[in-house]
């Protein structure tokens, strides 16, 4: 302890002796930013030079404040108005980033015992500000001039985007091995302009910490948005939305081998299929897939508690660039799991997909932090000889029940929640069972609709009657099918009997409303502004686009739907409806009531899908002009064809948008309100003789290549990049083989797994399987034995149609015994807009943490998170591992995913 | 005693103070005050100084610029119907702490945002690439006290003229007009769009004004209120922010293409909405700005982005109360990417949200940087901040707050409006200080926005000392 520290200590003791107050000042947080846990010396624990504290960048007040990690109490200042606050340097306002690391030169076995390195950075700044963690009067160190920690001198104009503090490695006792250097530490800062700045620090003789060398630049070639180090400290990982190595085509995470000389670190690209925005790394042991005795981590061999030692697999976790990922993109969004040994995404352990699908996150995370197993087990640890905390496991307590795992991450997210991630099971645990009770994945309702018919009135020529439809759609109930005398009795059409006829798969099926409709509008292509014209060979084309006139007389096309894109699922034979505007006078017809000219709608079939051109940059459809009919007459058989003058007018490209367009499927079309188009089911007269309609990944994209085995020259859509010079394969994709392949790829992407289960039906929970009449064994009978890794369809069903028998007058025939109408399987053509709808729920209710309801703290926007293991400290063993999470709403939370939600503590 | 705001009455569909932040009531009362009785004996507003300035715009090139500033008469110290003032100021000619006033025009109190429609060839001033087909450049500003929009002809000499169709009365139930933007695309029918912070039926309402004919079209777009509008000239589309008592954060868009020109109703134009609250819980959307049309280093068009200032509130409490709580819990700058995607309709991707503190207000995009994403400025009124965000690196580049020595607000108390002037390699911002009643110029190097700095001049009282440039005398 320095003389100055001793004096301060005395002063503090003296002031304390003058009286005490039960009241303590609040933290005075204003827009807090970054958070870091460090060990150091403060007046709160003046005899402990390495007490653990949380440093919070109190952005709104240009300062750092300190909280004791063991009791969540602030370090007090000599005045009672506010806690101790260390102001940032002049010209460095609103600090937002913090980084800390130990120098591994303490007397304890883990190298602790002396103060850590702690630096703070303000937004837009290039300066690292060193915090005097070794000084009882904790403060930001005033640097000499010129400031050796001003990275702007090294990289003019650069600003720090991310910062991390790491140990320094030195060669070990044997060649090729590395060990942590004592008394040294390193700060790595990502700088704008695709560079890293590396600054080494060392413990000084007086116990302070100071830069030990001038900063060194390391070129990256990409902008690193987030940094993480490997647990062995020999690798650095950088998240980026850019190509990791220019020209490589690889997007994901950059891995730097940091064992070499700074400035000459070698870079390797870890392929995540799209860019990344956040990164973290850990060693975990992942659960074993395929084991039949429930949720465990490996196949247990006699005499061996585990198939492998805990926490031996290095994994990199990266949140995927939300601007590049998506359900229909090359990669779904979420937290990707990367296996550095494999150079890319972890393989799907079930073998179904070519990669482990990322863990879906219901919001966009702004920070990630990881905690490993605690040093000491909690005092209330459930007994489990195999998976003990002492053996390297840790508790996780979602609402669905406490489990043990080998690594936990938290994601501070934009929806105000801190999601906890079970790294061993590749998922965010759930608050309720996905397999059991009313919360489970299920079909929750259904209905059908048949439009009324307009027919000529036989008694009043020229007049029309509206009659109810004789047809109804339904789903075949294969359980009822063998029991009924008339097949249509097994055709489910209401909310009571439809749910059991739809097969879904937990972990694949999302919450959605599904509709099957006959000649229904294709998703996104209803009532759109469109344009027509003539192709070079004289055919009538139709495009969904809006022309905007330019002042130079040319036209710019906007709101362009990519009709050539297989995602829109336009097929040859589909129906095009167009309603020319009143300015297309040749297409006006005489209104029989007013005898005046009025607009009308026309309809025809699509004869070809046309690749993009200058006239229609999204592509177009060619129309059968011979079948173009006027829809004014409600009776189809009485409709008239369009006049040659109208067709000729449509072939003149109008300078302004001149019509409304709807494209309809030729037959039945299925889609989800969120999912969009999922296919075109067929009617089945005998469901036992046909395969059901299904949206199943493995069927669409068989392993081992999965979706990567499907070639589609249209995806990703190259039109913007190539324009009229698009590759030949792109424009040539008009034949059935190419387009059906592309559609298969589109549907396969929609059928990807969205959640990895870890639960399965168990005799101990659900009763004996052999005698079960309801519950998990029955609800999931088809896949129960394959759970938790079962794959299956998003939805699957057998579609049917019933047709009411009518008497000579056309009235329904009633069965006198059952008092119900007599139906047969449909023989008549279906009626347009006949539909069937059912609803699915995913059963996924993600577990999270946040401020407790009694804290009167709003959970709006968490900003940063830092882990801390409290278990080794006396009396704190039960607290286990913690995360400190700052919220922009002027507080931070001390929370643990290993304990109940109610144990979260708001500090402010 | 004269009331500044109406109390809640059964006629109101929305709580009149739901946008009032805990620490910004004075400023945001602008957005709430209405229907105050006219005071025939109130003095006329002064024409030699700003009085609670809000909207601001700048036109012309460096050295020849004309600064337009709206004085709001927020405290009704002057006549309600003529207490506001639109000023035309020559910033270069203005003395420190003073104004070189070129023109001034009285208007109704509680003026809001300011927009300028540049005619094709305004004499003596640079023209905008999206010039309007108008005989003369005009400034547009709404008065919430009188429910009027002023279309003010701008003379090259700085004169301001309220012509025969100025002011224009807005529809009777279009209360609290506030945001205004101009939509001129390739000299097509010049229009202005005006938002309403309040309507009798609590609907998100816009008024389109044909600047050539004065014809109005009004449209409702669902429950809530409207705040600010951004116009995309490339697609002839407007985006506008709105909010509702129960906490939805609706970002809406309308394609105002020739397809939906009159005689169609505005509501028949293609429009849709996205709830930004799904990305940032408890977001209450305010100022909005659209990125510049740009291409990346490979010549590929960059997707456009929207930058939105959003106050944050306690969404859980809002759910319990049934409407937005009257206090904020924070503020963020939200970045959304607009992807036209396969269907040719906008799909919004959430890029990020950056905490900025309490009271985010106006957002402006700085001039285009070839091959790079934009620099964005946002005022944070409650905390007296101006943030400069560099979207190319996805991080804040600079923040202006308080003087490190004195703690005095560098940009004055309650910074609000921002005007942007393109100076080639840099941009000059003009920031109004609502409560201090002056304007501060800030220079932002476009290639290095982290070097942004308040323009300084020699202190008139001590020429050896540099002090921040101030246009207008500080209101004490």
Interface residues (C-beta under 8 A of the other chain):
Chain A: X30 X31 X33 X59 X60 X62 X90 X91 X93 X94 X96 X123 X124 X125 X126 X157 X159 X161 X192 X223 X225 X277 X322 X323 X328 X363 X364 X366 X414 X415 X416 X417 X524 X525 X528 X529 X544 X545 X546 X548 X549 X550 X551 X552 X556 X558 X559 X560 X561 X562 X565 X567 X568 X618 X656 X657 X717 X720 X721 X853 X858 X859 X860 X861 X863 X887 X888 X889 X890
Chain B: X185 X186 X187 X188 X234 X235 X236 X237 X255 X257 X258 X259 X270 X278 X279 X280 X281 X282 X300 X301 X303 X312 X313 X314 X315 X316 X317 X329 X330 X331 X332 X337 X340 X342 X343 X344 X345 X349 X350 X351 X352 X353 X355 X356 X357 X358 X383 X388 X390 X392 X393 X394 X395 X396 X397 X398 X399 X401 X402 X404 X447 X448 X449 X450 X451
